[in-house]
Every structure is written in structure tokens, then in C-alpha cells.
Amino acid sequence: MFKSNIAKAHLAIIGANLLFGLNYSVAKGVMPNYLQPAGFTLLRVITALALFFSLNFFRMKRERILREDWPRVIAAGLLGVAINQLMFLTGLRYTSPIDSAIIMTLNPVLVMLIASLAIGEKITPLRIVGIVIGATGALMIIASRGAVSFSSEYFWGNLLTFINALAYAGYLVVVKPLMVKYKPVVVMQNVFLVGLIAVLPFGLPDLVKTNWQTIPSSIYAAIAFVLIGPTFLAYLFNTYGLQYVRATTVSIYIYSQPVIATLVAVIVGQDSLTTLKVLAASLVFVGVYLVSKRTKEKPQTA
């Protein structure tokens, strides 16, 4: 039973990263011509909260977050929703998708360091090797997709993207114990409620000023994808995965995002499969395997 849950957890995390990987280009096409980052973030949070509330409303057994766990819920809402999403969309507006993807490869390293400092999770040589190998493969694929600039015009966007990576790393560590204690949908409902309160002052003015009549149907489709896919479904999938695997294991899957994006591009005829890309993808999956190898141990609750 536990092994089956582990397998499902890995599949859920892969699904989340498929959606996250597609989010870079789709969200970039929406901003800033049609939606501003803060307004787009508020729209994401409102939609996800409504969907998580609906799922929780129809559950037979209701759960309440205990008072002693609310500081952790608040921290998760601020780090994983408010700061993470605001910094991601704002940073993406002022940088390139390639620069953003490269910076996000720091996420597993940040998660490993934060988990070690915050909850005493051991940093093993195997995990370090796995992260290095996975990062190498991811960077090879990213570099093959276009020029990497990191020019001065992208400085602020890259800085905000790094803050996003740091906030998301902290979120994965903070929210992990809640996933073991409560149902994912219950945690997410309350985490996004905190996020809504934090994002509302920043995003409401942008949404009010948005000229919805000028938005074409293709952009509405892109907005809908971001709201449902990389927001609601991706968070739901990742929270399910966190029930059974370490935060470091969830984060290492970020290296699969450029692999997935490349495979999609090959399938639709926008890219070609080369020996270099196959090698890079192999490195990514070897890295994921090495980092997640110890998932047979009993899940941590702290």
C-alpha cells in the first residue's frame, strides 16, 4: 500500500511539474499587455481558493486546522502563495523564460539547505550528487533552447525570480508537516486563504483597471490554463506528493520542467530530438532517482 502511494506521489509531482514547465511561456504571453503581474496573481489565488473550497465543501469528513498549526499555515500562505506567485509573475515580466528557468534550478539546493537548518534533515552525499547531476541535465536542455543572457536589463526580473525560488523552497519545508497531519485539500484551502489576504491589496487595483473587452479569446484560454493548471492542479498534485516524500524530492523534480517542455515541443513539431537532449534528459532522471532513493523510509512529520 505504501509503495503504491509512493508511486502515485511521484506521478502527481511529475504532473505538477508538467504544468509548471508550460507556465513560463503561457504566462509570459499574458503579461503585461493584457494583465499586470499583481492582478494576474490575485486572479490565480481567487480561482484556486474557490476550487479548493468547493472540493473541501463536498467532503464527507470535515477537518479543522488546530490552533497550534496556524503559524505554519500562515507562513506557508505567505511563502508559497503571496511571495512565490507575486515574485514569479513580476519577475517573469522583467526577465526571459530561459533566465527564469535557470534561476529556478537553484530551488532544490535551497530546499535542502532550509530543510537542514529548519528541521535537521540530513544532507547526504547521495542527495548532493543527485542535485548536481540533475541540475547539469536541466541546464544542458535550457541552454539548447536559446541564448542565455543574464544582461543588466534582466537584473530586477532575475532578482525577483530568485526571491520566488527562495520563497517556494521555504514553503515546501514549512508545509510538509501539515501534509502528513491533514488532508491536502484542507491545507490548501487555508494556505490560499492566507495568500488571498496578503495579495489582495497589491492585485485589486490592477484587476480593476484591466480592460477585459480588449482581451482576445486566445489570451482568455491562456489565462484559464494558468488558473486551472499551474495554480490549482499543480498545487494539489504537489501537496499530495508531499504526503509521502521529502520536500527535497518534490523540489528535485523542477529539473524535469525543461525536459517536459522540450518533449512537448518535439511532439508538436517545434523542436527536434537530438543525442544531446536525450543525454541531458537521462541526467535529469538519474538525479531525480538519486535524490528520491531513500523515500522508502517512514515519512517525516516535522
ZIZIKA-V321081 format. One record per backbone hydrogen bond with DSSP energy under -0.5 kcal/mol. NH is the residue of the N-H (numbers start at 1). CO is the residue of the C=O. If there is no record, write none. Layout:
BEGIN
NH,CO ; NH,CO
END
This chain:
BEGIN
5,1 ; 6,2 ; 7,3 ; 8,4 ; 9,5 ; 10,6 ; 11,7 ; 12,8 ; 13,9 ; 14,10 ; 15,11 ; 16,12 ; 17,13 ; 18,14 ; 19,15 ; 20,16 ; 21,17 ; 22,18 ; 23,19 ; 24,20 ; 26,22 ; 27,23 ; 28,24 ; 29,25 ; 30,26 ; 30,27 ; 31,27 ; 34,30 ; 35,30 ; 40,36 ; 41,37 ; 42,38 ; 43,39 ; 44,40 ; 45,41 ; 46,42 ; 47,43 ; 48,44 ; 49,45 ; 50,46 ; 51,47 ; 52,48 ; 53,49 ; 54,50 ; 55,51 ; 56,52 ; 57,53 ; 58,54 ; 59,56 ; 62,60 ; 69,66 ; 70,66 ; 70,67 ; 73,69 ; 74,70 ; 75,71 ; 76,72 ; 77,73 ; 78,74 ; 79,75 ; 80,76 ; 81,77 ; 82,77 ; 83,78 ; 84,79 ; 85,81 ; 86,82 ; 87,83 ; 88,84 ; 89,85 ; 90,86 ; 91,87 ; 92,88 ; 93,89 ; 94,90 ; 95,92 ; 100,96 ; 101,97 ; 102,98 ; 103,99 ; 104,100 ; 105,101 ; 105,102 ; 106,103 ; 107,104 ; 110,106 ; 111,107 ; 112,108 ; 113,109 ; 114,110 ; 115,111 ; 116,112 ; 117,113 ; 118,114 ; 119,115 ; 120,116 ; 121,115 ; 124,122 ; 128,124 ; 129,125 ; 130,126 ; 131,127 ; 132,128 ; 133,129 ; 134,130 ; 135,131 ; 136,132 ; 137,133 ; 138,134 ; 139,135 ; 140,136 ; 141,137 ; 142,138 ; 143,139 ; 144,140 ; 145,141 ; 145,142 ; 146,143 ; 149,147 ; 154,151 ; 155,152 ; 157,94 ; 158,154 ; 159,155 ; 160,156 ; 161,157 ; 162,158 ; 163,159 ; 164,160 ; 165,161 ; 166,162 ; 167,163 ; 168,164 ; 169,165 ; 170,166 ; 171,167 ; 172,168 ; 173,169 ; 174,170 ; 175,171 ; 176,172 ; 177,173 ; 178,175 ; 179,175 ; 179,176 ; 180,176 ; 181,177 ; 182,178 ; 186,183 ; 187,183 ; 188,184 ; 189,185 ; 190,186 ; 191,187 ; 192,188 ; 193,189 ; 194,190 ; 195,191 ; 196,192 ; 197,193 ; 198,194 ; 199,195 ; 200,196 ; 201,197 ; 202,199 ; 203,199 ; 204,200 ; 207,203 ; 208,204 ; 209,205 ; 210,206 ; 210,207 ; 212,210 ; 214,211 ; 215,212 ; 216,214 ; 219,216 ; 220,216 ; 221,217 ; 222,218 ; 223,219 ; 224,220 ; 225,221 ; 226,222 ; 227,223 ; 228,224 ; 229,225 ; 230,225 ; 231,226 ; 232,227 ; 233,228 ; 234,229 ; 235,231 ; 236,232 ; 237,233 ; 238,234 ; 239,235 ; 240,236 ; 241,237 ; 242,238 ; 243,239 ; 243,240 ; 244,241 ; 245,241 ; 250,246 ; 251,247 ; 252,248 ; 253,249 ; 253,250 ; 254,251 ; 255,252 ; 256,253 ; 257,254 ; 259,255 ; 260,256 ; 261,257 ; 262,258 ; 263,259 ; 264,260 ; 265,261 ; 266,262 ; 267,263 ; 268,264 ; 269,266 ; 270,265 ; 271,265 ; 278,274 ; 279,275 ; 280,276 ; 281,277 ; 282,278 ; 283,279 ; 284,280 ; 285,281 ; 286,282 ; 287,283 ; 288,284 ; 289,285 ; 290,286 ; 291,287 ; 292,288 ; 293,289 ; 293,290 ; 295,292 ; 297,294
END
